[in-house]
C-alpha cells in the first residue's frame, strides 16, 4: 500500500519528516509533520516500523488488593504505517469484536467493518473523496441502517477544517484551526442551532508533540485540562487529566519502554488509588 495521495512536491517536502518522526527525536534538526500528512503510526505516536501491538488491560479491585484481567486489544499495521485490523478478546480469550480496515490504491481509507460477536451486529463506515483526493463525506451504517453522515471541508493539503455530522433530526458542527506547522490548535463545537457551546485549545512543544489540551465552555470557563510530559529523548512519561465539572483527576504513568521508544506499561491513578494497568507488547517489521 503506497501513500501517493498528495502531489509529488508535497511528498518530497515531507518524506524526511515521515522517517524522523518514526525514530527518536533529533537534537540537530526538528521537522514537524502536519496532521493531514500523518499515517496511523505517526498519529498514534509510534516509534519504528510497528507490525502489531497487543495491549492487556487490568482493573484494580481494591477489596482484593489485586489486578483482574479485563480484555486484550490486538492491532495490526501495514508496512507503510496504516491500521488494517483490530481484534478485542475477553478474559476467556473469546473474540468480542473485530474491525477490518480497507484502503484504496492511494492509501485513502475506503471503508471499515466492525463485527460485534456479542450481538452478531455489523457496523460499517464508508468514505468519499473530492476531485483533489481529500475526504469529503463519511457514512456510518449499523447493520442495514444509516446512522448518520459527516460532511467534510478541507484546506489545500487535506486538513479537515470543518466536519458536519448529519443525524436524522439535527446536525452538529466542528471547526478546526491549525498552527503554522499544520497541527490542530483549536477545535470548536457547535450545537444544533449552530451556536458555539465548547472549544478546545491545544499546545505543542518544539517537536510537535502535544503537551497541553484545555476544553472550555463557550463562556471561556475551563472545564477539562490534560497535560502530557516527555523526557529529553521524546519518551512518553506521564499524562494528567482533570475534569473540573465532576471534580475528577486521573494520572497515567508510563513505567517501561522498549529499545525503540514505545511504552510497554501504563498505570492509571485516580486520586491516590491505582485503578487500571495496561501492559503491551510491540512487534516490528
N, C-alpha and C positions, 0 to 999 in steps of 0.2 A: 504494500500500500504506500504510494508516494504522495507526499503533500505538495502538489503543484497548483494549489488553488489560487495563488497570488501571482501577479506579474513577476517576470524574471528579475527585474530590478529590485523589487522588494525582497525577494528571496535572497539575492546576493547580499543585500544590506544586512539581513538578519541571520544568515546562516552561521556566522561565528557566534552570535549570541545564543543560538539554539544549543550549540555544543557546550558553551561555557556555563550555561545555566544548569546543565545536567552533571557538571563536575563541581568540585568545591570552589567557593568564590575566590576570585583572583584579587591580589593586592595591587597589581600594576595596571590593570585595565578593568573598568566596570562597563558592561554592556547590558542594557535592560531591554527585555522583550515585551512589546505591547501585548495586552491581554488577547487581542484578536489574532495574534500570530502564534500563540502557545498551543502545543499539543497537550495531551492529558498528563503526561509525565510532568510537564512544567506547571500545569495548573494545580496538580497535587503536590508540587514541590518535591519531587523525587530526584535524587542524585543517581546518575548512572543509567544504563540501559536495562530498565526493570522488565522482567518477563512475567512474574506473578508475585502476588502478595497474599499471605494468609494471616488473618487477624482473629485471634481468640479473645472474646470478651467475657470478663468475670465480674460479678457483682458481690459486694462485701455484705455478709449477713452479720450484723453487729452482735446479736444474741448468741450466735455460734462462734463468733470471732474467726471467721474463715471466709475465703472467696469461693463462690459457686459458679460453675461454668454456665454461660448463657447461650452463646452462639459462635459460629465461625463464619467469617466472610472470606471468600477467595476471589481475587481479582486477577484477570489475565489481560496482558497488553500485547499489542503487535510490536514488531521490531522497530517501528518508527514512532512508537510512543502513544498509540491510541488504545483506549479501553475496548476490549472485544467481548468480555463475558464477566458476569458477577454471579457467584453462587453463595447462598446462605444455608448453613447446616445447623440443626438444633443439637441438643445435648446427646441425642441418640444417634447422631451422625446421619439423620434423615434430612433430605433436601427440603427446605422451607420454600425457597424461591430461586428462580434462575432468570437472569437477564442476559439477552444476547443482542449485541450491537452490530449493525451492518452499515457499510460505507460505500460511497460511490468511488469511481476510479481516482478522483482528485482529492480523496480523503475527507470529503464532506460527509457528515452523518446523513444516512438515508432514512433509517428507522431503527428502533429497538423494540424488542418484545420482552415482556416481563411475565413469567409464568409463576402463579401462586399455587403451590401444591396443597395448601390447606383448604382452599375453597374451589380449586380447579378453575380459576379465572385467568384471563389473559388481558394484560394492558399493552397497548401499542402506541408508540409515539412516532409520528412521521414528520419529515422536514421538507420544506420547499425553498427554492433559491431564486434570486432575481437574475437578470441578464449579466450582471457582473460577477455572479457566483457567490453572492452574500446571502445569508439567511434572511428569508422574508416571511415565512409562516411556519407554524408548528401546529399539529393536530393531535390531540390526545383521545384515545379510544379505550373504553373498558368493555371487554367482550365485543359486542357489535354496536355499542352506543358511543356516540361522540360526546365527550365530556366538556371539552372547550377547545377554542383555538387561541393561538397567540400570534399577533401581527408584529413584525419587527421593522424598525428603521435603523439603518446603519450609516456610518461615515465612510470616508474614502478608502479605508483599509479594512472595512468589515466590522469595526467595533459597533456593538449594539448601543444605540443612543436612545432608543425608545422601544418598549415592549408593552403591548396592549393585550391583556387576557380577556377574551370574549366568552363569557358564560351565558347560559340560556336567558337569564333575567337581568344581568348587569355586566359591566366591564370594569376592570381595574388597570391602571396605567402606571408604569415605572419609567422614569427618565434617568439616564446615566450620563455623567460627565467625567471626562478623563483629564489627567495632567499631561504635561509635555512629553512624558515617556509612554503615553498610551495606556496608563494604568487607571482603573476606575477610582475616582477620588470623592465622588458624591453620587448617591443614589436616592432619588425622590420617589415616594409612593403616594399615589392619588386615589381618592375614594371614588365610588360610582358617580358622584356629582362633579368629578374632575377637579376636586379641591385637594390641595396638599394636606396630608394628615401625618406624615412621618418622613424623615430623611436621615440618611446615614452618611457620615464623613469618614474617609479612610486616609491614613497617613502611612508613608513608607520610609524605610531607611535608604541610605545611598546605594544599596544593592538592588533596590526594587522589591524588597521583602516587606510585607505588611507588618507594622508594629502597633498601630493604634486604630481601633474602629469604634466609633461612637454613634449611637442612634438617638434621635431627638424627636419629640413631638413637634408639630407644626409651630408651636409656641416657643420653640428653642429650649424647652426643658429636656435635659439629657435623661434618657430612660435606661440605656444599656451602654456598657463600656467593655471593650476587650483589648487587653494588652498582650503582645507577643514578644518574647525575648529569645535572642540567639547569642551564640558565642562568637568569637572572632573568626572561626572557620565557617560560620554560617549554619552550624548545627542548631536545631530547634531545642530549646531548653525548657520553656515554660509558657503557658498562656493563662491569663487571669480574666474571668468573665464576671461582670456584675450586672444583675438585673435589679435596677433601683425601684421599679414599680412593685416587685414582690420581695424586696429585701433579701435577695439570694446572691451568694458569691460562690463561684466554682473555680478551682485552680487545677490545671493539668500540668504535671511534671514529667519530663521525658528523661528517663534514667539511663537508658542504654542506646547506643548507636552502632551500626555495623561499620566496617572499614571504609565503605563508600560514603557514609554520612547519613543514611536513613535511620530513623529512630526504630527501636525494637521493643521498648517497653514504655507504657504510659500509665501513670497513676492519677486518678481524679479525686480531689478533695472537695467536700462541701463543708465549709467552716473548718473544724479540726477533724472531721470524720472522713476516713477513706471510704469511698462509695463504689469505685469501679477500678478495674485494672484491665488494660489491653496489652496483649503480647503478640507481636507479629514477626513473621519470617519473610524475608525478601529474597527472591531469586532473580538472576540476571542472564541476559543473552551472552 
